[in-house]
Amino acid sequence: MMGGMSIRSRLSSLLVVFALVLLAVPRLSAQAYVGRPKLIVIVVIDQFRADYLNRDETLFKGRGFRLFMDEGAWFTDCYYDYANTKTAPGHATIGTGAYTDGHGIESNEFWDAARSMTHQVTSVEDERYELVDLPASSIPANQPGAPATALGYVIGSSPRNLRATTLGDELRLATQGRARVYGISLKDRAAILPAGQSANGAFWIDPASGQFTTSTYYMEHLPEWARVFNASDRRAEAEREAKVPGTKQFFAMVGRTPAANRYELDFAKALIKGEKLGQNGVTDLLVVSLSANDIQGHQFGPDSLSEQQMILSLDQDLGGFFGWLDQNIGLKNMWLALTADHGIAPIPGEAAKLGIDSATVDTKKLYVSLNAELSARFSYGKPAEYLLPGPDLPYIVLNSQAFRAAGVDEKTAENAVAEMLPGVIANLSPHPDANTDAAPALHRLPPTPQVAGVYTRLEFEHGQLPPSEWGRLLAHSYADHGNWFVMLVLGAYQMGAASPFGGTTHFSPWSYDRHVPLAFYGEPFASGAYHQKVAPVDLAVTFSSLLGINRPSAAVGHVLTMALKPASPGKN
C-alpha cells in the first residue's frame, strides 16, 4: 500500500510539474496557422496624402479614420523611399514590402522590348488570358476587314510582371493554400499587384458597364456571389448616387464620385460573405483599393472643396464598413491597415499664386523638339523617330532600333538625350529667366521650368547615382525591361501638363508625392500617434512578423516595434 501510494504520489507530482510546464509555454497570441487573427483587411486609398488626416481631423466623425487615429497606431511621417510614385508601383510596394528594384513594376504602363516595340503594355496586361463574364457590349467582335490577328476577346490581366512575392503569397505558402487571399479595386493593377501571384482572386470593373470582372488567370467564371452582385440593382444605384443614371462610362463618370467607394465596399462585403473569409481556421487576407480619390483628384487637386467632400464622405463610408465587419466577424478578431499608393502635387497654378516655382512643361512639344535635335545630330537633319511614343514622365524611352540604324550605341544615345534635355526645356518656357542686363522686375516673375536631374539607364544599371538619400530614391526606382531610357526629374512642384484642361498629377521623388498615411488597428498594436519616419514597405514586414510567417521574398522594410504592445506573461 505504501508502495502504491508512493507511485500515486509520484504521478501527482509529475502531473503538477507537467501542468506548470504547460503554463510556462508561451501561448500563440497571433499566428496565421491557427487563425489569429481571422482576417486582415488592408485599405489602400488611391492618391491620398498623409497630411489630409491632420488637415481634416476635427471634421471626422464615428469610427472611420478615427478608428486608426484614436484607437490604432497612426504613423504621421510615412514616405515612400523611391521616385516611382504611381498607382502600379505603389500597390506592388504595399504588397511586397519592396521597391521597384525588388518587385519590377516601375510604372502603370511601360515599354517591354520582349513583348512589343509598337505599343506599351500595362503593368498587369497579359494576352495569355482573357477577362470573364463581361456584358456583350464590352466584348469586341472581329468585323469584316479586321486584321486576321485581331482578338475576339478582351485581353486579360495577371501579376506576370511582379518579380517578388507579397504578404498574401507568403500567407498562402505558410498555410499550404488554406488561407484565402483577394484583391478588389476599380482598377485591375490595384486589385492584382498587392494581392500577389497566388491570390485566390482579384476583381475590378469593366470601365464601360461598371460590372466587376476578373481574368482567367484566376478563374473561368465569376463566383456565384459575384454574378448575383452584378445582376443586382447596386450598379444602377451607384449611377443614381453619382447623378449619371444609365451612363456607359462608369469608371470615368461614377468612378470620380463618393458613390464609387460605397460600390467597392459593398462588393467587399459580398466577397467576405460569399467566400466565408475569417471562417477557414487560418488567417485570411483582403486588400481593398479605393480608386475614386485618384480619378477625381487629378482633375480638382488636393486643396479643392471637392477633395475635402470626398474625404469626409469616405470617412463615413469606412465607418460603416468597419461597423459591418465588427458585426459579422468582430473587430477583436481582425487586424486592419490603412495606407495609400502615392500622394499628389497641388495644381500648379494654385501653388504659383503663393509664390512657389510651380511650372508645367508641355511634354508633347518637348518630345517634338528633342527628337528634332536628335535628328539634327545623328541623321544630318533628316527626320527620324528616335523616341518611342510618349510622353510618360519621369521616363523618356529611346527607340533603340532607330539609334542602331544610325550606328549609335546606347551610351552615346542616352548621354545625348541627357545633355539636350535641360536646354530643350528651357527653350520651351514661355517666360525664360530674366536677363541680368535688363532692368529689375517690378513684380514677381512667373514660374520657370527647372530640371532637377537627368539619369540614364546605364547609370542606373551600374549604380552611378549620387551617393546620397536622393541617389537611393532613384536607385529604388529602377527596373529593366530591355529598353534604353533616361529619367527626367523636374523641379519640385513642377510637372508635365496633366491635361489640356489643367489639373495635377504625381510621378516624382519629391516629398508631397511620397507622403502617405500608414496606420494599424488590432490587438497587437499600441494606440497612439507615432512621428518616427517610416515607409509603406514596413506594412507587409510588420504583418509577416506578427503572423509568424516569412516576409515577402524581396522585402526591405522593418518591423514597426515601436507601435507594438509590450509582450506580457504567457504571450510570445
Secondary structure in CASP SS format (residue, H / E / C, confidence):
PFRMAT SS
TARGET T0000
AUTHOR 0000-0000-0000
METHOD secondary structure of the structure
MODEL  1
M C 1.00
M H 1.00
G H 1.00
G H 1.00
M H 1.00
S H 1.00
I H 1.00
R H 1.00
S H 1.00
R H 1.00
L H 1.00
S H 1.00
S H 1.00
L H 1.00
L H 1.00
V H 1.00
V H 1.00
F H 1.00
A H 1.00
L H 1.00
V H 1.00
L H 1.00
L H 1.00
A H 1.00
V C 1.00
P C 1.00
R E 1.00
L C 1.00
S C 1.00
A C 1.00
Q C 1.00
A H 1.00
Y H 1.00
V H 1.00
G C 1.00
R C 1.00
P C 1.00
K C 1.00
L E 1.00
I E 1.00
V E 1.00
I E 1.00
V E 1.00
V E 1.00
I E 1.00
D C 1.00
Q C 1.00
F C 1.00
R C 1.00
A C 1.00
D H 1.00
Y H 1.00
L H 1.00
N H 1.00
R H 1.00
D C 1.00
E H 1.00
T H 1.00
L H 1.00
F C 1.00
K C 1.00
G C 1.00
R C 1.00
G C 1.00
F H 1.00
R H 1.00
L H 1.00
F H 1.00
M H 1.00
D H 1.00
E H 1.00
G C 1.00
A E 1.00
W E 1.00
F E 1.00
T E 1.00
D E 1.00
C E 1.00
Y E 1.00
Y C 1.00
D C 1.00
Y C 1.00
A C 1.00
N C 1.00
T C 1.00
K C 1.00
T H 1.00
A H 1.00
P H 1.00
G H 1.00
H H 1.00
A H 1.00
T H 1.00
I H 1.00
G H 1.00
T H 1.00
G C 1.00
A C 1.00
Y C 1.00
T H 1.00
D H 1.00
G H 1.00
H H 1.00
G C 1.00
I C 1.00
E C 1.00
S C 1.00
N C 1.00
E E 1.00
F E 1.00
W C 1.00
D C 1.00
A C 1.00
A C 1.00
R C 1.00
S C 1.00
M C 1.00
T C 1.00
H C 1.00
Q C 1.00
V E 1.00
T E 1.00
S C 1.00
V C 1.00
E E 1.00
D E 1.00
E E 1.00
R E 1.00
Y E 1.00
E E 1.00
L E 1.00
V C 1.00
D C 1.00
L C 1.00
P C 1.00
A H 1.00
S H 1.00
S H 1.00
I C 1.00
P C 1.00
A C 1.00
N C 1.00
Q C 1.00
P C 1.00
G C 1.00
A C 1.00
P C 1.00
A C 1.00
T C 1.00
A C 1.00
L C 1.00
G C 1.00
Y C 1.00
V C 1.00
I E 1.00
G E 1.00
S E 1.00
S C 1.00
P C 1.00
R C 1.00
N C 1.00
L C 1.00
R C 1.00
A C 1.00
T C 1.00
T C 1.00
L H 1.00
G H 1.00
D H 1.00
E H 1.00
L H 1.00
R H 1.00
L H 1.00
A H 1.00
T C 1.00
Q C 1.00
G C 1.00
R C 1.00
A C 1.00
R C 1.00
V E 1.00
Y E 1.00
G E 1.00
I E 1.00
S E 1.00
L C 1.00
K C 1.00
D H 1.00
R H 1.00
A H 1.00
A H 1.00
I H 1.00
L C 1.00
P C 1.00
A C 1.00
G C 1.00
Q C 1.00
S C 1.00
A C 1.00
N C 1.00
G E 1.00
A E 1.00
F E 1.00
W E 1.00
I E 1.00
D C 1.00
P C 1.00
A C 1.00
S C 1.00
G C 1.00
Q C 1.00
F E 1.00
T E 1.00
T C 1.00
S E 1.00
T C 1.00
Y C 1.00
Y C 1.00
M C 1.00
E C 1.00
H C 1.00
L C 1.00
P C 1.00
E H 1.00
W H 1.00
A H 1.00
R H 1.00
V H 1.00
F H 1.00
N H 1.00
A H 1.00
S C 1.00
D C 1.00
R H 1.00
R H 1.00
A H 1.00
E H 1.00
A H 1.00
E H 1.00
R H 1.00
E H 1.00
A C 1.00
K C 1.00
V C 1.00
P C 1.00
G C 1.00
T C 1.00
K C 1.00
Q C 1.00
F H 1.00
F H 1.00
A H 1.00
M H 1.00
V C 1.00
G C 1.00
R C 1.00
T C 1.00
P H 1.00
A H 1.00
A H 1.00
N H 1.00
R H 1.00
Y H 1.00
E H 1.00
L H 1.00
D H 1.00
F H 1.00
A H 1.00
K H 1.00
A H 1.00
L H 1.00
I H 1.00
K H 1.00
G H 1.00
E C 1.00
K C 1.00
L C 1.00
G C 1.00
Q C 1.00
N C 1.00
G C 1.00
V C 1.00
T C 1.00
D E 1.00
L E 1.00
L E 1.00
V E 1.00
V E 1.00
S E 1.00
L E 1.00
S C 1.00
A H 1.00
N H 1.00
D H 1.00
I H 1.00
Q H 1.00
G H 1.00
H H 1.00
Q H 1.00
F H 1.00
G C 1.00
P C 1.00
D C 1.00
S C 1.00
L H 1.00
S H 1.00
E H 1.00
Q H 1.00
Q H 1.00
M H 1.00
I H 1.00
L H 1.00
S H 1.00
L H 1.00
D H 1.00
Q H 1.00
D H 1.00
L H 1.00
G H 1.00
G H 1.00
F H 1.00
F H 1.00
G H 1.00
W H 1.00
L H 1.00
D H 1.00
Q H 1.00
N H 1.00
I C 1.00
G C 1.00
L H 1.00
K H 1.00
N H 1.00
M E 1.00
W E 1.00
L E 1.00
A E 1.00
L E 1.00
T E 1.00
A E 1.00
D C 1.00
H C 1.00
G C 1.00
I C 1.00
A C 1.00
P C 1.00
I C 1.00
P H 1.00
G H 1.00
E H 1.00
A H 1.00
A H 1.00
K H 1.00
L C 1.00
G C 1.00
I C 1.00
D C 1.00
S C 1.00
A C 1.00
T E 1.00
V E 1.00
D C 1.00
T H 1.00
K H 1.00
K H 1.00
L H 1.00
Y H 1.00
V H 1.00
S H 1.00
L H 1.00
N H 1.00
A H 1.00
E H 1.00
L H 1.00
S H 1.00
A H 1.00
R H 1.00
F H 1.00
S C 1.00
Y C 1.00
G C 1.00
K C 1.00
P C 1.00
A C 1.00
E C 1.00
Y C 1.00
L E 1.00
L C 1.00
P C 1.00
G C 1.00
P C 1.00
D E 1.00
L C 1.00
P C 1.00
Y E 1.00
I E 1.00
V E 1.00
L E 1.00
N C 1.00
S H 1.00
Q H 1.00
A H 1.00
F H 1.00
R H 1.00
A H 1.00
A C 1.00
G C 1.00
V C 1.00
D C 1.00
E H 1.00
K H 1.00
T H 1.00
A H 1.00
E H 1.00
N H 1.00
A H 1.00
V H 1.00
A H 1.00
E H 1.00
M H 1.00
L H 1.00
P H 1.00
G H 1.00
V H 1.00
I H 1.00
A H 1.00
N H 1.00
L H 1.00
S C 1.00
P C 1.00
H C 1.00
P C 1.00
D C 1.00
A C 1.00
N C 1.00
T C 1.00
D C 1.00
A C 1.00
A C 1.00
P C 1.00
A C 1.00
L C 1.00
H C 1.00
R C 1.00
L C 1.00
P C 1.00
P C 1.00
T C 1.00
P C 1.00
Q C 1.00
V E 1.00
A E 1.00
G E 1.00
V E 1.00
Y E 1.00
T E 1.00
R H 1.00
L H 1.00
E H 1.00
F H 1.00
E H 1.00
H C 1.00
G C 1.00
Q C 1.00
L C 1.00
P C 1.00
P C 1.00
S C 1.00
E H 1.00
W H 1.00
G H 1.00
R H 1.00
L H 1.00
L H 1.00
A H 1.00
H C 1.00
S C 1.00
Y C 1.00
A C 1.00
D C 1.00
H C 1.00
G C 1.00
N C 1.00
W E 1.00
F E 1.00
V E 1.00
M E 1.00
L E 1.00
V E 1.00
L E 1.00
G C 1.00
A C 1.00
Y C 1.00
Q C 1.00
M E 1.00
G E 1.00
A C 1.00
A C 1.00
S C 1.00
P C 1.00
F C 1.00
G C 1.00
G C 1.00
T C 1.00
T C 1.00
H C 1.00
F C 1.00
S C 1.00
P C 1.00
W C 1.00
S H 1.00
Y H 1.00
D H 1.00
R H 1.00
H E 1.00
V E 1.00
P E 1.00
L E 1.00
A E 1.00
F E 1.00
Y E 1.00
G C 1.00
E C 1.00
P C 1.00
F E 1.00
A C 1.00
S C 1.00
G E 1.00
A E 1.00
Y E 1.00
H C 1.00
Q C 1.00
K C 1.00
V E 1.00
A C 1.00
P C 1.00
V H 1.00
D H 1.00
L H 1.00
A H 1.00
V H 1.00
T H 1.00
F H 1.00
S H 1.00
S H 1.00
L H 1.00
L H 1.00
G C 1.00
I C 1.00
N C 1.00
R C 1.00
P C 1.00
S C 1.00
A C 1.00
A C 1.00
V C 1.00
G C 1.00
H C 1.00
V C 1.00
L C 1.00
T H 1.00
M H 1.00
A H 1.00
L E 1.00
K C 1.00
P C 1.00
A C 1.00
S C 1.00
P C 1.00
G C 1.00
K E 1.00
N C 1.00
END
